[in-house]
């Protein structure tokens, strides 16, 4: 994956997380805000992130954890080790240190990222939990 695509994904994750900064305290209010953000994101999906990657949807789970679904359109170019080294590490670093992710950290939320091929087969998935950013 090219560095520009990596930066776009990292920026995208950060921008999505920035919207969580609007959440107010309280479990019900948090869930309502997260649901509104998920609905807004899903209205924009599918959205191309790079020439080989698009975000398809986002799901809010009952425990307020989020699942993001991506499609990798060129699996021949998919390199699992490079993906782990770059994307997973960047996502964890952003979640741990980005000021826009403070609300995620403060509420102990988890984000799961699911990458699929054009046939819908999962080719990679990872989850960032509170243990990853505390």
Secondary structure, DSSP 8 states (H G I E B T S, - for coil): --HHHHHHHHHHHHHHHHGGGG--SSHHHHHHHHHHHHHHHHHT-SEEEETTEEEEEEEE-TTS-EEEEEEES-GGG--HHHHIIIIIHHHHHHHHH-GGGHHHHHTT--EEEEEE-TTS-EEEEEEE-HHHH-
